[in-house]
Amino acid sequence: MTRRTRPTVLILLAGLLVAVLVSACTPLPVTIIGDSITKQGAPQYHAVLDPTYALVVDGTDSGTITSRSADIDVMAASPPHAFVMNLGTGDAGNGSTTIVADWTAQMAKFSSPTIKVGVTIWSESHWGPPFLTPAPIDAGAAELNKWIRVGAWAGQYRLVDWDKWAHDYMAMGQPFGALFTDFLHPTAFGQRVLANLYRDALK
């Protein structure tokens, strides 16, 4: 049996320590997928989450759960450390009757060890037809939000309860500034709040 000398053991231990430190300092890949809300919030999300995470913000105008399904397939084929889904607003606004099934099907594409984060969507009825969406949004949004909360409480994924935070803030009279530009898209302040909620969920 070969006996290792003390210098050899020290070199091995030093190498192991370096490997551990490099691993600990490597930013974890996080992907946020969404619609125009996500697209517009990219600067704030990067400001809050970089460089702790290797962040990818993938938002598209008028994106829906179903229209982004193929993109999510690509992400699931090479899953990130954490997957954040902020989708459903467009589906609710289009009057989707399968919004819950569509949302849960996308989340099911990711399995452990990927961290999954579900985001509730703003559910106020006054941002509906004829101004922003072809169908009333509050019913579909409320139904989806209920399922997102229940799934998170059951341990299926982590929760960013944007809808509750926004309602609480609006009820307080928006003390730190306007939250929305049009009752749908957050202001820069609102996007910063959303970024902080993402950060808290990823911890």
ABEGO torsion letter per residue (X at the ends): XBBBBAAAAAAAAAAAAAAAAAAAABBBBBBBBBBAAAAAAAAAAAAAAOAABBBBBBBBBGBBAAAAAAAAAAAAABBBABBBBBBGAAAAAAGBAAAAAAAAAAAAABBOABBBBBBBBBABAABBOAAABABBAAAAAAAAAAAAAAAAAAGABBBBBAAAAAAAAAAAGGAAEBABAAGABBBAAAAAAAAAAAAAAAX
